[in-house]
Amino acid sequence: MPDIIRNRRSLKEVLPRDIGARTMTNHLPTNDSPPPRPKNIDWHPRRRFGPKFLVTLIVLVILIFGGVAVTGYFSKSTIKVIPVQGRLLLNHTFDAYREAPEGELNFSLVSDINDTEKKAVPASGTETVSRKANGLITIYNNHNEQAQKLVANTRFETPDGKIFRIQDQITVPGAKLTDGQQVPGSIEVRVYADQAGSVYNIGPAEFTIPGFKGDPRFDKFYARSTAGMTGGFEGQIKKVSEADKAEAILELKEILKGRLLAEAKTQSPANFILFDDAYFITYEEVLNETLGENASVDQAEVALRGTFYGILFNREDLSFKVAEEQIPNFNGRPLLIKNLDQMKFALLNREEITGPEVDQISFTLEGNAHLVWQFNQEEMITKLSQAPKDSYQAIFAQFPSIKEASLSFFPPWSNELPDNRDRIKVEIITTD
């Protein structure tokens, strides 16, 4: 069979004429038109920072400056300090004075705290009673710097001639010179009417001392009452059996004791302590002449008034005195007995103390005292605020009463103490 030889044709001949033309026209440049530009080329370089970039930049700037402001506003620091501590087994007798000489322990008084409570009890008939009005007066000594003793039953007279008397001997402190001015010495004491009856139930009044008439002291000693005199009565009241009265009085004493003690501690400064055996309460039955009208036919009321005064010690002064007398080679640095409230206090001359005019006391203090040495916190904070961060431990070392200390910051990236002192917390860590 003869070979069949087919003629080869070009692509141009195979493709349809119109398709080939379209293909060549679309993809091949001609001499009459410029080549097309690539669509992904930015021919305007000045527009490369678009709106999105600018918004992002502004947000970052706000966040940076806002973060700085927030850090300054909310920043706080905590300084944790472990002070030098120690234990001391204590059983020692101490002396203290109302006006202590230099080097001796001083005490103060909380006094003039009064309260009244009453209780309804069964009544059986009536009885005639005669009671004297009484109340508190403040006696002033503007004569000189010498204290003045006033004997029991010393008279005090109102402008209209009513006489009231003190029951016990007292001592009125002498005047003092303060800022160039003489300030009278003073003492508060209860006085009783010379006679029974409601006529002596008077309001606040001025008093003189008749016994000083004709003496220069007459014009320099005087007294005032602020709450007036009450309790004076003569007449019939409902009768209460002695057993019922005694039971009621015991109950009223417990109620008054709790209230008076709570009020005394409220009035005491925060850095003072009132021990359980360092206070006195006097109780007095109060007669109300209207009980017969207010009570039912078969009931009466027993009323009791309590008057409180107590001996206060400055915690720092007492702690220092204990250390001074009981620690060998005491270094003299300030310290506190942390568990002072748990120490056993006993007043030795209790029976000799007859009222708030007490000048000197003796007492024992017993227990396992937990001593905590003190340091000046404000001085420490000031020095830390002025020091670079790498010098903090060197600052702590300047305070010998500090055993260990550390500093923490919030936010964590903050490394400086806040300018606001209220945002700096000092945490004292002590062992139990």
Secondary structure by P-SEA (a helix, b strand, c coil): ccbbbbbbbcccccccaaaaaaaaaaccccccccccccccccccccccccaaaaaaaaaaaaaaaaaaaaaaacbbbbbbbbcccccccccbbbbbbccccccbbbbbbbccbbbbbbbbbbbcbbbbbbbbbbbbbbbbbccccbbbbbccbbbbbcccbbbbbbcbbbbbbbbbbcccbbbbbbbbbbbbbcccccccccccbbbbcccccccccccccccccccccccccccccccccaaaaaaaaaaaaaaaaaaaaaaaaaacccccccccccbbbbbbbbbbccccccccccbbbbbbbbbbbbccccaaaaaaaaaaacccccccccccccccccbbbbbccccccccccccccccccccccbbbbbccaaaaaaaaaaccccaaaaaaaccccccccccccccccccccccccccbbbbbbbcc
